[in-house]
Amino acid sequence: MNLIRRSKKSTDDTASTESPLNEIGDVRAVAQIFDRLRQQNAQYDQAIAALVAANRITCGWEKPAEPEMTLTVQRDVMAALGDADALAKLDQEHQQALAQEQAARVKATQQVLEAPTRVKALEQYINDLAGQMVAGLDETLIDQEIRRIFRPSARRMLEAAKTFVQAWREMQSVEAVLLQRVRLTHTRVTGDACTRYEHELIGRQRDGELLPTLIEGVPFEELRELNDLFTSTDNELVTALDTALRSAGFDGWGLKVYHPKRKDDERRIYAPDPNPPKKHLDHGTGQSSVVRVDV
């Protein structure tokens, strides 16, 4: 933030060269990192959801939908009775429905039987995916890019600070000399000291303030405004720069980098169930329990 006011003309002349918006440059390499990580985050979330579903079946919390078996049962009864004619008629009239029932039964059975294997495969996939996230992440490059974009603003701040410090030292020097030259000693004729007149040109600077709110010749409102600006960001610049960076794909906000387990780590993949089953407590028969103690 530049606290030194510029004329509109000087601002217009330097806007094209001294704007952080023009210092973003080519950030495609970092944008590709974030884009790849965004895709991996989506894959990770999908795999975790599949793992939760498989865990629910393995733990018996959720059973596959029971398949329709009406026609299958009828056919089994006819086959047991040896009624070939009725069996042939049933097969002919309900061939497609029987096939659908059979497929549903196989699917339900397969979900239960495959659930433990599916859990193991999903955990391996998730761990491998985490390894890919870490391997494809170049934090050093990201750090270099944010430093490159930041440095011009820091240099402009330093130049402005040099001008400010020079003006601040000048003001303090003038105050010091003036107060020294008008420092009079007041004494009563009886020899007692008197309170002298306190000249004040610069007030005390409070913590967090850039400038004291009392400087002779400068309105209080302007000093207070400068102090407020000093402790806040430029909202217009924040919005413009944020929009420009996101438009360039330079946006890792909200992305997660998952790290894989070590080979000797036997813990399960963290996959919390968003809707875990409620624990049912055994309340007994509702009658009071009687305990007899023989003495």
C-alpha positions, 0 to 999 in steps of 0.5 A: 500500500502506497501512503504517499498520495499521487496525482491522477496523472502520475497514477495513470502513467505508472498503472501499466508498469507498476501494477501487481496485476501486470506482474503475474506473468506466466503461471501455467506450470503452477496452474497445471499442478493445481489442476492435476491436484484438483482432479486427484482430489475429486478421485480421492473423494469418490474413492472414499465414498466407495470405501465407506459403502463397502465398509458398511456392507462388510460390517453388516451395517447395510445389506444389499437390496433383497432380490425378487424371488417369486418366480424363482421359488415357483420354478424350484417347487415345480422342479422338485415335484417333477412337473415338466409341463408346468416347468416348461410353461413357466420358463416360456411365459416368464423367461425374461423375468426369471433371468432378471431375478437370477441376475439380481440374486447373483449381484446381491450375493456378489456384493457381499462376497466381494466387499472385503476384497473391494475394501482392500483394493480401494484402500490400496488405490487410495494410498497409491493416489496419495503417493501420486499427489505428493510426487506430483507436487512441486512446492518449491516451484509454487514458492518461487512463483509467489515470491516472484510476484510479490517482490515488485510490490515489496520494492515499491514499498521500500522506496516509498518507505525511504521517502517516508522515513526521510520526511519523518526524520525531518519533522522530528529534527525540526521539532527537536530544535524548535523545542530546545530553542524555546525551552525556558526555565520558570522559577519563583522569586522565592526560589521555588520551581514553576511548571513551565509551558509544555509545547507539543508539536508531535503527540505520542505514537500508540501501538499499531499506529503508523503516525501519532494522531497529533501532528501540528498542522495536519488534521486529526481526520487525515492522520486517523485515516492513514492509520486505518489504511495502514492496518488494512488491505486494499480491497479493490486490489485484493479483488482484482488480483484474486480474480486475475490469479484464479482466471490464470488457474493459480488457485489452490484454495481448498485443495488437499494433499494427502500423504500415503501411509508408510509400509510398516503402518498397519492402520486403516485408511481414514474413511469416516461414515457420514451416517453411521448406524445408531447404537441400540441399547438393550433396555431389557423387558422393562421390569425391575430386576430383583437381586437376592443376597443370602446372608 
